[in-house]
């Protein structure tokens, strides 16, 4: 435990709040050990049961973990704060954000008039026109669209699905490496993450099997453009994973198809396989812009009903002004052409970097999506080395639990000519200190 921080409190809630405050203020760092229960009880003048209850609450919220004889320590990804990326230094080319190229995003045109609504929209939360477009959107790709609903983005939806299905302390299988905001969200909900390795075709079957047998209650995965590796489900891999999941019909499977319409042909999905408990979430932030905080969700009847029941008690509905804006964008042929041109450009730019790195013997992966993942031995050394050449890339630590080290490079705005220069600089960085940086 950090010697400069003293835990206080005379009740279980007070002790837990003191520890949380220490974590949020940086006084208690990931891996720091908390005092043994009896010792802290003696120091605070409370019963051991009071301290044990505080530690149990902290464990349930994902703030600390217990390591047997190693005691209770601060979790590696405390849920009181998100692992926000560092600010991009001035003068550097930003290839760390994972965002689409604004050149391929349409100008947003909200309705010209927004007439006052009488009361609320809880009785009719979804506009019929957008609901019909959403059903067709899912059905086109073989995903059952009989039951759809809306949410305020993918993470909003996933958080609601997990919170109504699971209890604090339950386990969730997540991709490793995976989407960093999801890796923050799961422990913030008081849930335990079980990492599942990812290869070029998605979740590795053996790793998922181990997670299912360990008792996970939900699986969150990506059918294509997996962030950060760009993995995309193959038909054979989809069939393997479906066969496994059918042995555990009570497990909720949530697919985040966040790059639909931006990434190539339709990928095989678990959502189209007829599982008992499932939901697929689709967003438009990569396709139409980050200000459109909307997600369309398809799922089985129980899952959709539970999601909507919780939403009814909180935000109630997605803004109808936003829904009307979406109807106009999704129905506009000019917007469809713009999105298609972006899809072609993203594929060209991603392949250009993979090929350019390959010409220097640098292995990378990026079969789909907006990013390329490059395995390296020392993330910080590579990030700092590329910084001296004018590039800003993302260290892989934000995306990993136990997966090997790497860096993520967003290629959405990286034209082929610049990809060649970046690859040359990458090779220079690796060559300068090969023993330290690795490849």
RAGIQUI-V622190 format. One record per residue. N is the residue number from 1. RES is the residue in one letter. PSI is psi in whole degrees, -180 to 180 (* if undefined). D_CENTER is the distance of its C-alpha to the mean C-alpha in Angstrom with 1 decimal. Layout:
# RAGIQUI-V622190
((N:RES:PSI:D_CENTER) (N:RES:PSI:D_CENTER))
This chain:
# RAGIQUI-V622190
((1:X:146:30.4) (2:X:122:30.8) (3:X:-23:34.6) (4:X:-6:34.4) (5:X:129:32.5) (6:X:121:34.4) (7:X:138:32.8) (8:X:176:34.8) (9:X:151:35.3) (10:X:-3:37.7) (11:X:166:35.5) (12:X:-44:32.4) (13:X:-38:30.4) (14:X:-41:32.0) (15:X:-45:31.3) (16:X:-42:27.6) (17:X:-37:27.4) (18:X:-43:29.2) (19:X:-44:26.8) (20:X:-40:23.8) (21:X:-41:25.7) (22:X:-38:26.3) (23:X:-46:22.7) (24:X:-30:21.7) (25:X:-1:24.7) (26:X:6:24.0) (27:X:-28:27.2) (28:X:118:25.5) (29:X:158:23.1) (30:X:131:20.7) (31:X:-16:23.2) (32:X:137:26.1) (33:X:138:28.3) (34:X:157:29.4) (35:X:150:33.1) (36:X:153:34.4) (37:X:-51:34.8) (38:X:-38:38.6) (39:X:-45:38.9) (40:X:-37:36.7) (41:X:-43:38.6) (42:X:-41:41.9) (43:X:-36:40.7) (44:X:-10:39.7) (45:X:35:42.6) (46:X:175:40.5) (47:X:153:40.4) (48:X:-32:38.2) (49:X:-35:36.8) (50:X:-45:35.6) (51:X:-41:33.6) (52:X:-39:32.3) (53:X:-40:31.1) (54:X:-45:29.3) (55:X:-36:27.6) (56:X:-41:26.6) (57:X:-43:25.0) (58:X:-39:23.1) (59:X:-44:21.9) (60:X:-27:20.9) (61:X:4:18.7) (62:X:13:17.0) (63:X:-32:19.0) (64:X:163:21.3) (65:X:154:21.8) (66:X:131:25.2) (67:X:48:26.3) (68:X:-124:29.7) (69:X:-16:32.5) (70:X:-6:30.1) (71:X:-166:29.8) (72:X:128:27.1) (73:X:160:24.8) (74:X:133:22.1) (75:X:155:18.6) (76:X:-30:16.9) (77:X:75:14.0) (78:X:140:15.9) (79:X:6:14.3) (80:X:-9:16.9) (81:X:145:15.1) (82:X:149:11.8) (83:X:79:11.8) (84:X:144:12.7) (85:X:150:13.7) (86:X:156:17.5) (87:X:138:19.7) (88:X:122:20.8) (89:X:148:24.5) (90:X:141:27.1) (91:X:-2:28.4) (92:X:151:25.5) (93:X:118:23.8) (94:X:109:20.1) (95:X:29:18.1) (96:X:-13:15.1) (97:X:-23:13.2) (98:X:17:11.6) (99:X:155:13.6) (100:X:167:16.2) (101:X:122:19.9) (102:X:-22:21.5) (103:X:-21:24.5) (104:X:18:23.0) (105:X:138:21.9) (106:X:159:24.6) (107:X:130:26.4) (108:X:136:25.5) (109:X:87:28.5) (110:X:164:28.4) (111:X:142:31.4) (112:X:-35:34.6) (113:X:139:35.6) (114:X:101:33.8) (115:X:145:36.4) (116:X:140:36.2) (117:X:142:35.0) (118:X:118:37.2) (119:X:-141:35.3) (120:X:175:31.7) (121:X:15:29.8) (122:X:-32:28.8) (123:X:-26:31.4) (124:X:74:30.0) (125:X:-21:26.4) (126:X:132:25.7) (127:X:135:27.8) (128:X:-39:29.6) (129:X:-42:29.2) (130:X:-35:25.4) (131:X:-41:25.2) (132:X:-42:27.5) (133:X:-38:25.5) (134:X:-42:22.3) (135:X:-46:24.2) (136:X:-36:25.6) (137:X:-47:22.3) (138:X:-47:21.0) (139:X:-34:24.5) (140:X:-33:25.0) (141:X:16:22.4) (142:X:5:23.8) (143:X:124:21.3) (144:X:125:23.6) (145:X:19:23.7) (146:X:-36:26.3) (147:X:113:24.1) (148:X:158:21.5) (149:X:179:20.4) (150:X:156:18.5) (151:X:175:15.9) (152:X:54:14.9) (153:X:167:11.6) (154:X:-48:8.7) (155:X:-37:7.4) (156:X:-44:11.2) (157:X:-48:11.8) (158:X:-40:9.6) (159:X:-42:11.0) (160:X:-42:14.3) (161:X:-45:14.3) (162:X:-38:13.6) (163:X:-29:16.0) (164:X:-18:18.8) (165:X:-34:18.6) (166:X:162:18.2) (167:X:156:20.1) (168:X:134:19.4) (169:X:-18:19.7) (170:X:160:18.5) (171:X:144:16.2) (172:X:130:13.0) (173:X:128:12.4) (174:X:156:9.1) (175:X:142:9.0) (176:X:109:10.6) (177:X:159:10.0) (178:X:-174:6.3) (179:X:120:3.1) (180:X:-34:5.1) (181:X:-34:4.6) (182:X:-39:3.6) (183:X:-22:6.3) (184:X:-38:8.3) (185:X:-46:8.2) (186:X:-52:9.6) (187:X:-28:12.5) (188:X:-27:13.1) (189:X:2:14.0) (190:X:18:16.4) (191:X:158:14.9) (192:X:136:15.1) (193:X:134:12.5) (194:X:109:14.3) (195:X:139:12.9) (196:X:123:13.8) (197:X:149:14.8) (198:X:135:14.0) (199:X:-164:16.8) (200:X:-18:17.7) (201:X:12:17.8) (202:X:-158:14.6) (203:X:137:14.5) (204:X:127:17.8) (205:X:-44:20.2) (206:X:-40:21.9) (207:X:-39:18.8) (208:X:-40:17.7) (209:X:-45:21.3) (210:X:-40:21.5) (211:X:-42:18.5) (212:X:-42:20.1) (213:X:-24:23.4) (214:X:-7:22.2) (215:X:26:21.5) (216:X:147:17.8) (217:X:-15:17.9) (218:X:155:14.7) (219:X:129:12.5) (220:X:124:9.0) (221:X:174:9.0) (222:X:127:9.2) (223:X:-23:12.9) (224:X:164:13.1) (225:X:42:11.9) (226:X:133:9.4) (227:X:115:7.4) (228:X:1:9.4) (229:X:-17:12.4) (230:X:12:13.1) (231:X:150:14.1) (232:X:133:15.4) (233:X:132:17.0) (234:X:160:20.8) (235:X:-41:23.2) (236:X:-42:24.4) (237:X:-41:21.0) (238:X:-45:20.1) (239:X:-39:23.5) (240:X:-46:23.1) (241:X:-39:19.9) (242:X:-43:21.6) (243:X:-40:24.7) (244:X:-48:22.9) (245:X:-30:21.1) (246:X:-17:24.4) (247:X:-12:25.8) (248:X:68:23.6) (249:X:-19:23.9) (250:X:-10:22.9) (251:X:130:19.3) (252:X:128:16.8) (253:X:120:14.7) (254:X:119:11.8) (255:X:132:10.9) (256:X:96:8.5) (257:X:68:11.1) (258:X:-16:9.8) (259:X:16:12.6) (260:X:139:15.4) (261:X:-10:18.7) (262:X:-18:17.5) (263:X:89:17.3) (264:X:-156:20.6) (265:X:165:22.0) (266:X:130:20.5) (267:X:150:18.7) (268:X:140:19.8) (269:X:152:17.5) (270:X:-30:17.7) (271:X:-22:18.0) (272:X:7:21.4) (273:X:1:22.8) (274:X:35:24.2) (275:X:160:22.3) (276:X:-48:23.5) (277:X:115:20.3) (278:X:159:17.5) (279:X:141:15.5) (280:X:133:14.0) (281:X:130:12.1) (282:X:134:13.0) (283:X:173:12.7) (284:X:10:15.2) (285:X:-37:13.7) (286:X:-25:13.9) (287:X:-40:17.2) (288:X:-13:19.0) (289:X:149:17.6) (290:X:-19:15.2) (291:X:-12:17.9) (292:X:84:17.6) (293:X:79:15.3) (294:X:145:15.8) (295:X:140:14.3) (296:X:138:16.6) (297:X:129:16.2) (298:X:151:18.6) (299:X:-179:19.3) (300:X:163:22.1) (301:X:-42:24.6) (302:X:-46:23.8) (303:X:-46:20.0) (304:X:-41:20.7) (305:X:-42:23.5) (306:X:-41:21.7) (307:X:-50:18.9) (308:X:-33:21.7) (309:X:-42:23.8) (310:X:-40:21.4) (311:X:-36:20.7) (312:X:-34:24.5) (313:X:-9:25.0) (314:X:-102:22.6) (315:X:-21:22.0) (316:X:-52:24.0) (317:X:164:23.0) (318:X:137:21.2) (319:X:129:23.8) (320:X:-26:26.4) (321:X:-44:26.9) (322:X:-43:23.4) (323:X:-42:24.0) (324:X:-37:27.3) (325:X:-42:25.8) (326:X:-41:23.4) (327:X:-44:26.3) (328:X:-43:28.2) (329:X:-45:25.6) (330:X:-17:24.8) (331:X:1:28.5) (332:X:116:29.5) (333:X:-34:30.6) (334:X:-38:30.3) (335:X:-41:26.6) (336:X:-40:26.2) (337:X:-40:28.1) (338:X:-44:26.2) (339:X:-41:22.8) (340:X:-38:24.6) (341:X:-35:25.9) (342:X:-41:22.5) (343:X:-45:21.3) (344:X:-42:24.4) (345:X:-42:24.0) (346:X:-42:20.3) (347:X:-43:21.5) (348:X:-44:24.6) (349:X:-40:22.9) (350:X:-46:20.4) (351:X:-35:23.4) (352:X:-42:25.6) (353:X:-43:23.6) (354:X:-44:23.2) (355:X:-41:27.0) (356:X:-43:28.0) (357:X:-41:26.3) (358:X:-32:27.9) (359:X:-18:31.2) (360:X:10:31.1) (361:X:18:30.1) (362:X:118:26.5) (363:X:136:24.2) (364:X:163:20.8) (365:X:143:18.4) (366:X:63:17.1) (367:X:-21:18.3) (368:X:166:16.3) (369:X:-162:14.0) (370:X:3:14.3) (371:X:160:13.9) (372:X:134:16.1) (373:X:127:15.5) (374:X:110:18.8) (375:X:132:19.7) (376:X:162:21.8) (377:X:-38:23.6) (378:X:101:23.3) (379:X:-48:20.3) (380:X:-41:22.0) (381:X:-41:25.1) (382:X:-45:23.6) (383:X:-47:21.7) (384:X:-35:25.0) (385:X:-44:27.1) (386:X:-30:25.4) (387:X:-38:25.6) (388:X:-19:29.4) (389:X:2:29.4) (390:X:9:27.6) (391:X:146:24.1) (392:X:111:20.9) (393:X:167:18.0) (394:X:127:14.9) (395:X:142:15.7) (396:X:-12:13.6) (397:X:-31:13.8) (398:X:-21:10.6) (399:X:-2:8.7) (400:X:152:11.3) (401:X:-63:12.8) (402:X:4:15.9) (403:X:159:15.4) (404:X:158:18.0) (405:X:157:17.8) (406:X:179:17.1) (407:X:149:16.3) (408:X:131:14.2) (409:X:120:16.3) (410:X:124:15.5) (411:X:5:18.4) (412:X:-35:18.2) (413:X:9:21.2) (414:X:102:22.8) (415:X:156:26.0) (416:X:-38:27.7) (417:X:-40:30.4) (418:X:-29:28.1) (419:X:-40:26.1) (420:X:-40:29.4) (421:X:-41:30.0) (422:X:-43:26.6) (423:X:-40:27.2) (424:X:-44:30.7) (425:X:-37:29.4) (426:X:-45:26.8) (427:X:-38:29.8) (428:X:-43:31.9) (429:X:-45:29.4) (430:X:-38:29.2) (431:X:-29:33.0) (432:X:-43:34.0) (433:X:63:32.9) (434:X:-39:32.0) (435:X:-29:32.6) (436:X:-45:30.2) (437:X:-37:27.4) (438:X:176:27.3) (439:X:*:26.1))
